[in-house]
Amino acid sequence: KLFRLTLPVAQASTSHRVFASTMPRTSPVLPAAVLGVGSWLLVSMLSGRTQSFLTAAPSAGRSRVAMRGFKEDFADWRSSLSSDEKSLLLKQAQKEFDKKFRKSEEMSKDLPEEKIESFSKILQKFFDSEMEDYKKDAG
């Protein structure tokens, strides 16, 4: 089917409309692309190769151990927080992008120094284990 498209043409005294036909609904590129992708999938399935595009890094086991250690340490640290400290952190996180709240005194409140130090030790331990894994993989 052909469709008519009306396009206004600006002139000084009168306005005229020009009728033009448009292209068919489907583009010949889409079926060709679908055919190409389908044939590529068929060939890749029939070739029997099971190699994936992305492979797991050999240090994935060590990273999981480091992450599990961090997760346990973080859970311990979080359980050491009082209910007031937990609610303060939650409120600060939820209203991080609220301009009025950011200017308030409640946003500038911090956790006690010993809580911050213990959390920084947990993070340092995690980063150190990640650095060791990186050095083992690189060298």
C-alpha positions as CSV (number, residue, x, y, z in Angstrom):
1,K,0.0,0.0,0.0
2,L,1.1,3.5,-0.6
3,F,0.3,6.2,1.8
4,R,-0.1,9.9,1.1
5,L,1.8,12.4,3.2
6,T,0.8,16.0,3.2
7,L,3.5,18.5,3.7
8,P,2.8,22.2,4.0
9,V,4.8,24.4,1.7
10,A,5.3,27.9,2.9
11,Q,4.7,30.6,0.4
12,A,4.2,34.4,0.7
13,S,0.5,34.7,0.0
14,T,-1.1,31.2,-0.2
15,S,-0.4,27.9,1.4
16,H,-0.3,24.8,-0.8
17,R,0.0,21.1,0.1
18,V,2.3,18.7,-1.7
19,F,1.3,15.1,-1.8
20,A,4.1,12.6,-1.7
21,S,4.2,8.8,-1.4
22,T,6.1,7.2,1.4
23,M,8.2,4.1,1.5
24,P,6.6,0.7,2.2
25,R,6.0,-0.2,5.9
26,T,8.8,-2.8,6.3
27,S,12.4,-2.0,5.6
28,P,14.5,-4.7,3.8
29,V,17.2,-4.3,6.4
30,L,15.2,-5.8,9.2
31,P,14.6,-9.2,7.6
32,A,18.2,-9.4,6.5
33,A,19.4,-8.7,10.0
34,V,17.1,-11.3,11.5
35,L,18.2,-13.8,8.9
36,G,21.9,-13.0,9.7
37,V,21.5,-13.4,13.4
38,G,19.5,-16.6,13.0
39,S,22.1,-18.2,10.7
40,W,24.9,-17.1,13.1
41,L,23.0,-18.8,16.0
42,L,22.5,-21.9,14.0
43,V,26.1,-22.2,13.0
44,S,27.3,-21.6,16.5
45,M,25.0,-24.2,17.9
46,L,26.0,-26.8,15.3
47,S,29.7,-26.2,15.6
48,G,29.6,-27.8,19.1
49,R,31.8,-25.2,20.7
50,T,30.7,-24.4,24.2
51,Q,33.1,-21.5,24.8
52,S,31.3,-18.5,26.1
53,F,32.1,-14.9,25.3
54,L,32.8,-14.0,28.9
55,T,34.7,-16.5,31.0
56,A,35.1,-16.5,34.8
57,A,38.4,-15.2,36.2
58,P,40.6,-17.9,37.8
59,S,40.5,-15.9,41.1
60,A,36.7,-15.9,41.4
61,G,37.0,-18.3,44.4
62,R,39.3,-16.0,46.3
63,S,37.1,-13.0,45.6
64,R,34.1,-14.8,46.9
65,V,36.0,-15.7,50.1
66,A,37.1,-12.0,50.5
67,M,33.5,-10.9,49.8
68,R,32.1,-13.4,52.2
69,G,34.5,-12.2,54.9
70,F,33.5,-8.6,54.2
71,K,29.8,-9.6,54.3
72,E,30.3,-11.2,57.7
73,D,32.4,-8.4,59.1
74,F,29.9,-5.8,57.8
75,A,27.0,-7.7,59.3
76,D,28.8,-7.7,62.7
77,W,29.5,-4.0,62.5
78,R,26.0,-3.2,61.5
79,S,24.6,-5.3,64.4
80,S,26.8,-3.3,66.8
81,L,24.9,0.0,65.8
82,S,22.2,1.2,68.1
83,S,18.7,1.7,66.8
84,D,19.3,5.5,66.9
85,E,22.4,5.1,64.8
86,K,20.7,2.8,62.3
87,S,17.8,5.2,61.9
88,L,20.2,8.1,61.4
89,L,22.0,6.3,58.7
90,L,18.8,5.2,57.0
91,K,17.3,8.7,57.0
92,Q,20.5,10.2,55.7
93,A,20.7,7.6,52.9
94,Q,17.0,8.1,52.0
95,K,17.2,11.9,51.9
96,E,20.6,12.2,50.3
97,F,19.3,14.2,47.4
98,D,16.8,16.4,49.3
99,K,18.3,19.9,49.3
100,K,16.5,21.0,52.4
101,F,17.6,18.0,54.3
102,R,21.2,18.3,53.2
103,K,21.2,21.8,54.7
104,S,19.8,20.6,58.0
105,E,21.7,19.8,61.1
106,E,20.6,16.2,61.0
107,M,22.5,15.6,57.8
108,S,25.7,16.8,59.3
109,K,25.5,14.4,62.3
110,D,28.1,11.6,62.3
111,L,28.4,8.2,63.9
112,P,30.7,8.0,66.9
113,E,34.4,7.9,66.1
114,E,34.9,4.3,67.2
115,K,32.1,3.1,64.9
116,I,33.7,5.0,61.9
117,E,37.2,3.5,62.8
118,S,35.9,0.0,63.0
119,F,34.1,0.4,59.6
120,S,37.3,1.8,58.1
121,K,39.2,-1.3,59.3
122,I,36.7,-3.6,57.7
123,L,36.9,-1.7,54.4
124,Q,40.8,-1.7,54.6
125,K,40.8,-5.4,55.1
126,F,38.6,-5.9,52.1
127,F,40.7,-3.7,49.9
128,D,43.9,-5.4,51.0
129,S,42.5,-8.8,50.1
130,E,41.4,-7.5,46.7
131,M,44.8,-6.0,46.1
132,E,46.5,-9.3,46.9
133,D,44.1,-11.1,44.4
134,Y,44.9,-8.5,41.8
135,K,48.6,-8.9,42.2
136,K,48.3,-12.7,42.0
137,D,46.3,-12.4,38.8
138,A,48.6,-9.8,37.2
139,G,51.9,-11.3,38.0
